[in-house]
Amino acid sequence: MSVPSQPSLSADDAVSPSQIDASCRLAVLGLFVGAALWLAIGTALWLVASLKLIGPDFLSHCPCLTYGRVKPAATNAFIYGFASQAALGVALWQLCRLGRVLLTHTVVWVIGSKFWNLGVALAVFGILAGDTTGIEGFEAPRYASPVLFVAYSVMAVCALLTFRERREPTLYVSQWYLLAALFSFPWLYSTAAALLVFAPVRGVLQVVISGWFANGLKTLWLTPLCLASVFYFLPKLTERPLHSRALAAYGFWLLAIFGGWGGIAVGLPVPRWIPAVSTTAAGLMLIPVLAVAVNCWLTIEGNWRKLLASPALRFIAFGLVCYIVTGVMSALGASHRLSSIRRLTSYTEAHQMLFLFGFVAMTLAGAIYYIVPRLTQQEWARPTFVNFHFGVAAAGVLLCIVTFLPASLKQGFGMADAGKLFPEILNSILPFIRVGTFGVILIAAGNVAFVVNLIWTCARFLAANCPCQEWLAVSVKPATAGAAR
């Protein structure tokens, strides 16, 4: 069953896309620029962490740049600074476009985004200073969590008020995922903050809640936001309706039901039913992944030339493939037999990089490459940077995966062999880590091109539309004319 590609409105209720873009331009571009800056910081920190794996003495004289601080700081900068902020900007634009409505409370939204950046800064630099909770997945200091939560609440309320004022009654698949993500994040974040930081539970329950939060942040927050972009831009850029709304609903509800049950590793000293349920849920998550894959495949089938014609579609298609591979890796990695081999290996690093840099970053970049020219009403400042970004970033992600996965197997089987010493195992995987570090360098180069292109384009737009130009034109021309006389 196909869905209509465009909403139907009466002439009296119609709002032009240019009016919608003008209403949300300030808020969306502000989020994109802030996300780009945090992407640059997070990528730099991630590169430092990768270099420390092959040279532990690199920047060893600086306590704030030790691996135990740099890696969680890089992860927080990427997830909260770039991914969440860029996804909120894309979500806001989609809510306005799909609802055929102007953005409400723009000033309040902008203020909320400023406080969000303040919270991210407190989290990242607090971690680098050593003021961290030490809890995996929730390393932000306790003074950063309330700022992030309040800032998000302000932006989410503005987004929901905009959704309420929509003029298009039909709910599209993208709106399902956006609303699910908007309601999931405060539940996840407030629960983790309460039970891990402000009223911490005791013992091994901290590990259980930490794993639950880290998994939920991936499956119930970042994944729905990115899938909303997939379901919005894939039919739009291929100029074909979504293949099946029913199949999309099937995948959506399975993700909502099973997405929050994973994250509990096998082998923890907890009742056996907890990791058993978590493993089962991780296996069942393959079903919504396959539902998304089949739906998107049948939507784009026979129209593959669009991938070459549209840079934004290339990014989103690559991100979709990474999402499918990530789902398969999650299901396989949760099994008891493979879990005993891949634990404490680079398998986790490969999975994380494929999800963050392959699925999330590439999907959001594709959405931004489509949205920004419509908000600024001009082309990108450096169009060649777009192709460069895709080429080196995709190559970097693939290079990391094909090196970290064999390294993880070598580590896992080596640690299972009682006759091998741990330093011997590390030396055997060092060539893989070096090649993987080169992949991180390629990803960093692509991200730099993306950040420079985005900031350059926004700066050029501001220079062309600065209100000071009219004042200068009025005040300078008479003086020039007087001098001529």
N, C-alpha and C positions, 0 to 999 in steps of 0.2 A: 504494500500500500504506500503510495507516495503522498507527500505533504506539499501544500502550496509553497511556491518559492517566494512570494511577496504577500504582505498583508493587504487586506481590502478595506479601505476607508472611504467615507463619503467626502465630497469635495470640501464641505464646510469644516470637517474635522482634520483634514490633511495638514501635516506639518512637513515642510521640505527637509530633506537630509542636510542641506546647508544650514538651516536654522537649528537643527538638532546639534550639528557639529559645533556651531558657534556657542551654543549654551553650555556645552561640556568641554570646550577647548581648554580653558584655563586649568580645570581640575585634572583632566586626563594628561595633558602635556606636562603638568607639574609632577604627576606620579611617574610618568615615563622618564623624565630627566633625573628625578631622585633615584629611580630604580637603576638607571644607567650608571650613576656615580657609585652606587653600592655594588653593582656588578664589577666595576673596575677594582674596587677595594677587595671584594671577595675573591676575584680571580687572582689578584696579586698575592693574597695570603695563601690561597690554594697552591699557587706555584711555589711559594716558599716552603710549604709543608711537603710538597713532592720532592723538591731538591734536598730536603733534609733526610729523606729516605735513602738517598744514594750518597749523601755527604753529611753525616750527623754534626760535623764541626761547622757547617755553614751557619753563620750568624749566631754561633754559640755564645758569644760574649754578651749578647743582649737577652736578659731574662724574659722579656715580654714576647720574644719571638721563638721560644722553645716550641717543640712540636705539640706538646700537650696543651698549649694555648693557641697556637696559630691554627691548627686544624678545626677545633670547635668554633673559633672566631670566624674562619672562612665559611664554615657551614651556615652559621647564623646570619652572616652578611648576605649570603646567597639566598637563603630561604626567606628570611624576613625583609631584608633590604631590597633585593632584586625581584625574586619570584613572586612573593606575596603582593608587593607594591605594583609591579607591572601587571599582574593578573587582575588586581582590583581596578586598574585603569582600563584594561580591556573589557572587564565585566561591566563597568559603568557605561562605556560606550555602547556595548551590546544591549544593555537594558534600555538605553535611550532609543537606539535604532529600532530594536524589535518592538518596543512599546509605542513607537511613533510619538514620543513625548519629549519635552524639553527638560533638562536637568533642573531639579529643585534644590534650593539651599546650597548654591555653589560656594558661597563664602564659608559656610560651615564645613563643607567637604574639604576645602583647601586648608582650613585650620586643622582639621583632623589629620590630614596627610602630613602637615608640618610636625605635629606631635608624634606621629608614627615614626618619622625619620629621627626625631629626638630619642624615642624609645630604642630604635635600632642602634643608634650611636652609643647610648648608655650600655646596651647589651654587648656590642662588639668590643668597645674599648675597655669595658669592665672585665670582660674575659681576658683580653690581652694584659690587663694589669694584675691578673690573678684573682680577681674578685668574682669567682664563679661558684655555682652550686655544686659542680662536679657530677651532675646527673646527666647522663647521655640523653640527648634530645631536648633537654631543658637547661642548658648551661647558663642562660642569662641571669645576671644578679637579681636579687629580690626587689631592688629599687627600679629595675627596668620593666618588670612584668606589669605593674599597674599602669604605667604610661602606655605601653603597647595595647593593653586591653581597653583602656578608656578611648584611645585614639581610634581603635578599630570599631568600637561601639558607635562612635560618632559617625564614622563613614558608613557603617552598615545601615544605621537608621536612615541616613540620607538616601542611600541606594534603595531601601525598601519603600521610602516615601515616594521616590521617583517611580518605582514599579507600581505603586498603588494608583498613581495618576496616569497610568498608561491609557492610550486611546485605542489600542489594538487588543481585543479580548482574547484572541487565540494565543495559547501558550505554546511556544516552540521548544524543541528538545534542549536547545542551549539554555533557555530560561529555567528548565528543570534543574540542570546541573548548577547553575549560578545560585539559585535559591537554596539548594541543598548545601552548597559550600558556605554560603553566608550564615546559615544557621548552625553548621557543624563546628566552625572555628571557635566561637565563644564557648561552646560546650566542652570541646577538647582542651582549650587553653585554660579556662577557669578551673576545670577539674584537676589538671596537672599542677597548676599553681597552688591550689588549695592543699592537695594531698602530698605534694613533693617539696613545697617551699614554706608556705605559711602555717600549715598544720600537718607536718609530715607524718606519714605512716611509718611503721617500724619494720626493720628486717628486710626480708626478701620481697615484701610487697612493693617496696620502692622500685625494684627492678621490674616487677610486673607492670606497674603503672607507667614507668618510663618507656618500656617496650610498647605498651598499648598506645601511649601518646605519640611516639615516633611513627608507629604504623598508621595511626589515624591522621596525622599531619600529612602523610603521603597519600593515603587512599581516600580520605574524606574532605581534604582541603585542596591540595595542589592538583590532584587528579581530576576532580570535577571541574575546577576552573579551566584547566587545559582542554579537557574534553568538550567543554562548552565552546571553545574556540574551534575545535575540530569540526563539530557539528554545525557551526555557523559558517565558517569559511569554506569548507569542502564543497557543499552544494552551491555556494555563492560563486566561488571562483571557477568551478567546472560548469556553471550555468545549467545545472540539473537538479531536480528535487531530490531530497533524501529518499533512499530506496524504500525504507520501511519505518514508519513511526512506531508500529507495534514492537518490532525488534529493538528499536531504541529504548522503548519503555521497559522491555524485558531486561536489557542490560543495565539500565539505570536503577531499577529496583533491586536487582541482585547486588549491585555495587553498594547500594545503601544498606542492604541487610547484612552482607558478609564483610563489608569493608572495615568495620570497627572491631572485628574479632581476632585479627591476627597480631603478630608482633611478639608473641610469647615464645621464647626459644625452648627447644627440647633440651632437657638435662637440668633445668632449674629445680631447686629443692622445694617444689610446690606440689599440691595435689595433682596427680597424673592427668585428671580430666582437663585441667587448664591448658597445658601445652597440646593435649589431644584435640581439644576444640579449636585452638589456634591453628594447628596444622591442617585440620579439616577445612576451616574457613579459607586458609591460604590456597588450598587445592581447588575449592569451589570458586575462588576468584578468577580462575581460568575461564569460567563460563561467560561473565560479562566482558572479559577481554576479547574472547572469540566473537561475541555478539557485536561488539564495536568494530572488530576487524572485518567481519562479513558484511555488515551494513555499509561501511565505508568503501569496501572493495566493489560491491555491487553499485554503489553510487557513482564511482569514478570509472567503472569498467567501460572500455571502449573510447575513453576520452583522455588517454595518457599524454597526448601532446600538450595538454594544459600544464603539465608539470614543468615542461621546458619553457613555456611562454610566461608563466607567472612565478616570480621569485618567492612571493609569500606562500604559494601553494607548495613549492619545493620544501621549504622549511617545515610546514605543517605536516606534509606527507612523511618526511624523515622523522619528525617527532612521533608520529603515529606508529611507525615501524619500531621505534625504540620503546614505545609503550607496550607493544605486543611482546617484544623480547623480554622486557622487564617483568611482565606478568608471568611468562613462562619460567623465568629464573626464580621468581618469588615462590611459585608453586613447587618447583623442583628443590629449591633450597630449604623449604620447610619440611620435607620428608625426613623421617628419622635416619635413614641410611645415609643420605647425602649430607644431612646436617652435621653428623659426627665427623665428616671429612672436611667440610668447608668452614667450620667454626675456627675463629682466630686466624683466618687466612685473608688473602687479598680478594676473595670472592665478594665480601661485603663492599670493598672499595669499588670493584667493577660494577656491582649492582647499583651503588649510590651514584657513580658517575654517569652510568647509562640513563638513570632516571632523571637526575638533576640537569646534566649538560646535554643529554640526548633528547629526552622527552620534554621536560619543562622549558628549558632555555630555548630550544629550537622552535617549539610551538609558539611560545610567547613572542619570540623574535619575528616569526612569520606574521603574527597578528599585528605587531607594531609596524612592520614594514607596509602593511596595508592601510592602517589607520592614520598614521602621521601625515602622509600626503593629503588626505582628505581634511584633516584638521588645519593644516597650514596652507592648503590650497596651492601647493607647489611641490615639485619633484624633490627627491633626495639631493642633498648637496653633492654627494659623491656616489652616483649610481654604481660605479665599478666596485665600491666597497661592499655592496650587497652580495655580489657573486663571490668576492674574496672571502667574506664572512662565512658563507655557506660552505665553500670548498674546504677551507682550513679547519673549520669547526667540525664538520662531518668527518673529515679525515682524522682529526684528533680523537674524537669519540671512538671511532672504529679501532684506531691504534691502541687506545687504552684497553678496550674490551679484549682484543685478540692477544694482548700481553698479560693482563691481570688474571684472566680466567685460567690459562695454562699454569701460571705461577701459583694460583690457589690450589690447583690439583697437585702440583709438585710439593707444595707446603703440606697439604693435608695428608698425602700418603707418606711423606717424610716423617711427620710427627707421629704417624701410626706405627712407624718402624722403630722399635726400641733400640736398635743398633746405631741409629743416626743421632748425632749431637745437634742441638739447636743452631749453633753458629754455622755448622756445615750446611744446614738447610737454608739459612739466610744467604749464604754465599752462592748457593746454587740458583737462587731466584733473582740475584742482583742484576743479571743482564736483562731480564724481563722488566724489572722496575725502571731501569735506565731508559728502555724504549718507551715504556709507559709515561715516563716523565717528559719525553719529547712530544708525546701526544698531548699532555697538559699544556706544553708550550704552544702547540698549534691552536688549541682551544683558546688560550689567552690571546694569541694574535688575532683570532677572529672576533673575540669579544672587544678588543681594543678598537678594531675597525668599526664595529657596531656602535660603540660608545661615542667615538669621534664623529661618525656620520650623523647620529641622532642629535648630539649637542650642536654640531655645526648647522644642521637644518633648522633647529629651533632658534638658534641665535640669528640666523639669516631672516627667519620669519619675524622675530622681534625687531630687528633692525629695519625691516621694511614696513612694519606696522606700529612703530613707536609713536606715541602721541606727541612726543617732543618735536617731531619733524614739522608738524603744522605750526607750532609756536616759533620754531627757528625760521621757517619760511616767511612768516609774518614780520618777525623782528629784524631779520637780516636784509631782506630786499629793500626796505626804505633806506637803510644806512648805505647800501651799495649804490642806490640811485642818487642819494645826496652827494656821495663822493664823486660820482661821475659828473654831476652838475658843477 
